[in-house]
Amino acid sequence: MKELICKNIIQLKPYVAGKPIEEVKRQLGLKEVIKLASNENPLGPSPKAISIVKKNLARINRYPDSNCFYLKLKLAKVHNLTPECFTIGNGSDELIDIIIKTFVEEDENIITAETTFLEYEIISKVNNRSCIRVPLKYHKFDLEGIEKKVNKKTKLIFIANPNNPTGTYINRPELLHFLAELPKWVIVVLDEAYDTFIDVDDFPFGTDLIRSRRNIIVLKTFSKSYGLAGLRVGYAVAQPELISFMERVRQPFNVNLLAQLAAEAALDDKDFLEKTRKLILEEKNFLYKKLRELGVNYVPSVANFILLDVGRDGCEVFKEMLKFGVIVRDMEQYGLSNFIRVTIGIREENKKFLSALKKVIKR
Ligand SMILES: *Cc1c(COP(=O)(O)O)cnc(C)c1O
């Protein structure tokens, strides 16, 4: 059957998502399983979002607003920009696809890091676009290395800031220097899926750069800090002209009715966001301390997950931890064989994770 499949699709490896809780319960016959594998919010969804979704269930016979009018209005207020600076996606994953389709011609290329969010490369390949991947330097995006790869045919550069799966970030002077050196035909996508968890002063939020720069697109999502991963909403921020072309590429009803309402409500739920942020920062310090006691090396993170060097095959560690009812993420797909990535949970989950880790690394 291979001859029926497009050449660029044949070489694709399937994306392996974090293992779902129900699947692990079923396969291993466990009653209690915790998932610390997909950087989701351990406090659940924003309560305001839950309430608005419940109230509007009977409206799903209608198509959603094709323009996400109210959500854009609210986002414009939050970021002090105009609604024309926003386009909404079925998760930021969809926006990555829309960006590539809108801006990258057949003979042009895309650059990103070798060890970063896998969707940049996968979606490039699905669209038959070449994606050049530059190795990280000390677990960080190597901007100088990326700059060396830029040529006349480079159209897009994807930077996950903070980077997933390492949790490292590019600071303001580094980013500004990099942007100043780039030719004007290159668009830089700053993917800020973990913006809420940043606890450093020199982080360069992309939304502050939009007004003065025509070649930046910022990606944000409701999946992580707002706890809406299951509803799929993300958004892109850029100057209105770039956005207007992305709006032509997206499907007319890409963001469902409940997702739009939940996202609006979640934006109003400042208490929930603050509670989430506080929890993650506290629990991050708790985990750091315990990991140091265990002698496990980790990469300091500004996000809601931590990359750990477990000193042995990470896939085996992942499998052995499943037996204790703890789902983490092995890093095989990312080419980091002795590492696992753990999402920061609530205290009880973190303790369960640490106790499983302790047993597993001793073997
Ligand atoms: C989780 C994640 C996303 C995915 O966001 P969705 O809005 O759920 O599609 C995008 N970028 C990075 C870097 C992520 O880690």
The ligand as an SDF file (V2000), in Angstrom:
LIG
                    3D

 15 15  0  0  0  0  0  0  0  0999 V2000
    1.9040   21.8970   25.3980 C   0  0  0  0  0  0  0  0  0  0  0  0
    2.5690   22.7460   24.3800 C   0  0  0  0  0  0  0  0  0  0  0  0
    1.8430   23.2820   23.3300 C   0  0  0  0  0  0  0  0  0  0  0  0
    0.4850   22.7240   22.9840 C   0  0  0  0  0  0  0  0  0  0  0  0
   -0.5010   23.5030   23.2680 O   0  0  0  0  0  0  0  0  0  0  0  0
   -1.9870   23.1820   22.7950 P   0  0  0  0  0  0  0  0  0  0  0  0
   -2.5570   24.5460   22.8950 O   0  0  0  0  0  0  0  0  0  0  0  0
   -2.5390   22.2180   23.7880 O   0  0  0  0  0  0  0  0  0  0  0  0
   -1.9750   22.6480   21.4080 O   0  0  0  0  0  0  0  0  0  0  0  0
    2.4690   24.1640   22.4470 C   0  0  0  0  0  0  0  0  0  0  0  0
    3.7700   24.4640   22.6030 N   0  0  0  0  0  0  0  0  0  0  0  0
    4.5110   23.9310   23.5920 C   0  0  0  0  0  0  0  0  0  0  0  0
    5.9430   24.2930   23.7120 C   0  0  0  0  0  0  0  0  0  0  0  0
    3.9290   23.0410   24.4950 C   0  0  0  0  0  0  0  0  0  0  0  0
    4.6770   22.4740   25.4270 O   0  0  0  0  0  0  0  0  0  0  0  0
  1  2  1  0
  2  3  1  0
  2 14  2  0
  3  4  1  0
  3 10  2  0
  4  5  1  0
  5  6  1  0
  6  7  2  0
  6  8  1  0
  6  9  1  0
 10 11  1  0
 11 12  2  0
 12 13  1  0
 12 14  1  0
 14 15  1  0
M  END
$$$$
